[in-house]
Amino acid sequence: MKFCDKCGNLMIPEKSKGKMKYTCRKCGYVSRGEKSASTAIIEEKIHEEKKVIVMDEAETFKEYPKTRIICPECDNNEAYWYMQQTRAADEPPTRFYSCTKCGHKWREY
């Protein structure tokens, strides 16, 4: 990397007639050409492996709170529930339910 002597901005490398010259985008200053085979910009990224835990849907709903609501399938009066914003922020969130008896899932807007 090379920085401009006049304004301190990052200079862009350009190859011209076998020589490298660096041009400042901000003030237009051009540095003297240097004999160089090539200029390379190398970026190294280190990725960490993440473990993915797969959970059964029935197990995930058991972690949610319960409420009293009538199941449309089996008429049970208790279900697990959670809320999620599925539409615009100025609209109310959607409530999702799962029956504690038959496992039927439904939503309420």
C-alpha positions as CSV (number, residue, x, y, z in Angstrom):
1,M,0.0,0.0,0.0
2,K,1.1,3.5,-0.8
3,F,-0.3,6.7,0.5
4,C,-0.2,10.1,-1.1
5,D,2.6,12.4,-0.1
6,K,0.3,15.5,-0.5
7,C,-3.0,14.5,1.1
8,G,-2.4,11.2,2.8
9,N,-5.1,9.4,0.8
10,L,-4.7,5.7,-0.4
11,M,-3.1,5.6,-3.9
12,I,-4.2,3.2,-6.6
13,P,-1.5,1.2,-8.4
14,E,-1.5,1.3,-12.3
15,K,1.0,-0.5,-14.6
16,S,2.3,1.7,-17.4
17,K,5.1,0.9,-19.8
18,G,6.5,-1.9,-17.6
19,K,6.6,0.5,-14.6
20,M,4.2,0.9,-11.7
21,K,2.8,4.3,-11.0
22,Y,0.5,5.2,-8.1
23,T,-2.3,7.7,-8.6
24,C,-4.2,9.5,-5.8
25,R,-8.0,9.6,-6.4
26,K,-8.5,12.6,-4.2
27,C,-5.9,15.1,-5.4
28,G,-4.6,13.5,-8.6
29,Y,-1.0,13.3,-7.5
30,V,1.0,10.7,-9.5
31,S,4.1,9.1,-7.9
32,R,7.2,8.2,-9.9
33,G,7.2,4.9,-11.7
34,E,8.9,2.0,-10.0
35,K,10.3,-1.1,-11.7
36,S,8.1,-3.9,-10.3
37,A,6.9,-7.2,-11.7
38,S,3.5,-6.9,-10.1
39,T,1.6,-5.6,-7.2
40,A,-0.8,-7.9,-5.4
41,I,-3.4,-7.2,-2.7
42,I,-3.9,-10.2,-0.5
43,E,-6.7,-10.6,1.9
44,E,-6.7,-13.5,4.3
45,K,-9.9,-14.7,5.9
46,I,-10.1,-17.2,8.7
47,H,-13.4,-19.1,9.0
48,E,-14.3,-20.9,12.2
49,E,-16.4,-24.0,11.9
50,K,-19.8,-23.7,13.5
51,K,-21.7,-26.6,14.9
52,V,-25.3,-26.9,13.8
53,I,-27.7,-28.5,16.3
54,V,-30.8,-30.0,14.7
55,M,-33.8,-30.1,17.0
56,D,-37.1,-31.8,16.5
57,E,-40.0,-29.4,16.2
58,A,-41.9,-31.1,19.0
59,E,-39.0,-30.5,21.3
60,T,-38.6,-26.8,20.4
61,F,-42.2,-25.9,21.2
62,K,-42.0,-27.5,24.6
63,E,-39.5,-24.7,25.6
64,Y,-42.2,-22.0,24.9
65,P,-44.7,-20.8,27.4
66,K,-48.2,-22.2,27.6
67,T,-51.5,-20.3,27.3
68,R,-55.2,-21.1,27.4
69,I,-56.6,-21.2,23.9
70,I,-58.9,-23.7,22.1
71,C,-57.2,-25.9,19.5
72,P,-59.2,-25.9,16.2
73,E,-58.5,-29.6,15.7
74,C,-59.1,-31.4,19.0
75,D,-60.7,-28.8,21.2
76,N,-57.9,-29.0,23.8
77,N,-57.7,-25.8,25.8
78,E,-53.9,-25.4,26.2
79,A,-51.2,-24.6,23.6
80,Y,-47.5,-23.5,23.4
81,W,-47.1,-20.1,21.9
82,Y,-44.5,-17.5,20.6
83,M,-44.7,-14.2,18.7
84,Q,-42.8,-13.1,15.6
85,Q,-42.8,-9.9,13.5
86,T,-43.7,-11.2,10.1
87,R,-44.9,-8.0,8.4
88,A,-44.1,-4.3,8.6
89,A,-43.0,-2.8,11.9
90,D,-46.1,-0.7,12.2
91,E,-48.3,-3.8,12.1
92,P,-48.9,-6.2,15.1
93,P,-46.7,-9.4,15.4
94,T,-48.1,-12.8,14.4
95,R,-48.7,-15.3,17.3
96,F,-47.9,-18.9,16.6
97,Y,-49.5,-21.8,18.6
98,S,-48.9,-25.5,19.0
99,C,-51.5,-27.7,20.7
100,T,-50.1,-29.5,23.8
101,K,-52.3,-32.5,23.1
102,C,-52.3,-33.2,19.3
103,G,-49.4,-30.9,18.2
104,H,-51.5,-29.1,15.7
105,K,-49.9,-25.7,14.7
106,W,-51.8,-22.5,13.7
107,R,-51.2,-18.8,13.7
108,E,-53.2,-15.8,14.7
109,Y,-52.7,-12.3,13.1
